[in-house]
């Protein structure tokens, strides 16, 4: 299994990097407005000491890690808009759970 994963990542390195760049570029267009609106909807200010990190593995499942404010996003969604939906969905959790602490 480990050999398969290493080879798969090696063979798909270019696509992974291209999509990472594409996702980042699209996210930067909406990031500020998204967090402003999300904060307004959830009625909580965004914590100034928190930064969310996204990782791009080959795993299609998107786990989130509330303790260190990070999540995974699949490297190869069919559309960039689908990737943005997943990023927004995952980001909601961090502010939502912050509110309920």
Backbone torsions as a table, in degrees:
resi	resn	phi	psi	omega
1	UNK	NA	-45.6	-179.5
2	UNK	-59.7	-42.4	179.4
3	UNK	-61.7	-42.4	178.9
4	UNK	-60.1	-46.6	-178.3
5	UNK	-63.2	-44.2	179.6
6	UNK	-61.3	-45.9	179.6
7	UNK	-65.9	-42.2	-180.0
8	UNK	-60.1	-46.9	-180.0
9	UNK	-63.8	-38.2	179.2
10	UNK	-65.1	-45.2	-178.8
11	UNK	-68.0	-27.3	-176.1
12	UNK	-108.7	11.6	-176.6
13	UNK	-53.0	-45.6	-178.1
14	UNK	-61.6	-47.7	179.7
15	UNK	-63.1	-41.8	178.7
16	UNK	-59.8	-47.1	-179.2
17	UNK	-66.4	-41.5	178.5
18	UNK	-60.9	-45.8	-179.4
19	UNK	-68.8	-37.2	175.7
20	UNK	-57.4	-47.2	179.3
21	UNK	-63.9	-43.0	-179.8
22	UNK	-63.8	-45.2	178.9
23	UNK	-61.6	-45.0	-179.7
24	UNK	-61.6	-44.3	-179.3
25	UNK	-61.5	-45.6	179.6
26	UNK	-67.8	-40.3	-179.3
27	UNK	-63.3	-40.5	-179.4
28	UNK	-61.6	-25.1	178.2
29	UNK	-69.3	-30.2	-173.3
30	UNK	-117.0	-8.9	-170.6
31	UNK	-53.6	-54.9	-177.0
32	UNK	-60.5	-49.3	-179.9
33	UNK	-62.6	-39.7	180.0
34	UNK	-59.8	-47.8	-177.8
35	UNK	-68.7	-32.1	175.7
36	UNK	-64.9	-49.3	-179.0
37	UNK	-66.0	-43.7	179.8
38	UNK	-61.3	-42.5	177.9
39	UNK	-61.6	-39.9	178.6
40	UNK	-65.7	-45.3	-179.0
41	UNK	-63.1	-44.7	-177.7
42	UNK	-84.7	-4.8	177.1
43	UNK	56.3	51.3	176.1
44	UNK	-151.5	138.3	176.9
45	UNK	-71.7	146.6	178.0
46	UNK	-69.0	129.3	179.8
47	UNK	-64.6	122.2	-175.7
48	UNK	-67.0	-22.3	-177.7
49	UNK	-93.1	9.9	-176.4
50	UNK	-114.4	138.0	174.5
51	UNK	-131.5	134.2	178.7
52	UNK	-94.2	133.5	177.1
53	UNK	-112.1	137.7	175.4
54	UNK	-114.5	136.7	177.0
55	UNK	-112.6	149.1	-176.2
56	UNK	-117.4	86.1	177.4
57	UNK	-91.6	-179.6	176.3
58	UNK	-88.2	-4.2	179.4
59	UNK	-75.2	124.7	-178.7
60	UNK	-75.4	-8.4	178.0
61	UNK	-87.3	141.0	-175.1
62	UNK	-110.6	79.6	177.9
63	UNK	-72.3	153.9	175.1
64	UNK	-121.5	152.4	-177.5
65	UNK	-125.5	96.3	-173.1
66	UNK	-64.5	-31.2	-177.8
67	UNK	-65.2	-36.1	180.0
68	UNK	-115.2	15.9	175.1
69	UNK	52.5	56.0	177.6
70	UNK	-138.8	161.1	177.1
71	UNK	-153.6	166.7	177.3
72	UNK	-107.6	147.2	175.9
73	UNK	-134.7	130.0	-176.4
74	UNK	-54.3	142.4	-175.1
75	UNK	-74.8	-15.4	-169.4
76	UNK	-140.5	62.8	173.9
77	UNK	-71.1	152.5	-179.8
78	UNK	-62.9	-36.2	-179.9
79	UNK	-132.3	154.5	176.4
80	UNK	-66.8	-34.1	180.0
81	UNK	-63.9	-35.0	176.1
82	UNK	-65.0	-41.9	177.2
83	UNK	-60.6	-41.1	180.0
84	UNK	-65.7	-38.1	177.0
85	UNK	-61.0	-42.8	-179.8
86	UNK	-66.8	-43.3	178.6
87	UNK	-59.9	-46.9	179.6
88	UNK	-62.4	-44.5	178.9
89	UNK	-57.1	-48.7	-178.8
90	UNK	-65.2	-40.5	-179.4
91	UNK	-63.5	-32.3	178.4
92	UNK	-56.6	-39.0	-177.7
93	UNK	-58.7	-41.9	-174.6
94	UNK	-63.6	-45.4	179.6
95	UNK	-72.8	-37.5	179.4
96	UNK	-60.8	-47.9	-180.0
97	UNK	-71.1	-27.7	175.4
98	UNK	-64.8	-40.4	179.3
99	UNK	-62.5	-39.1	-173.9
100	UNK	-90.1	4.8	175.8
101	UNK	-63.6	NA	NA
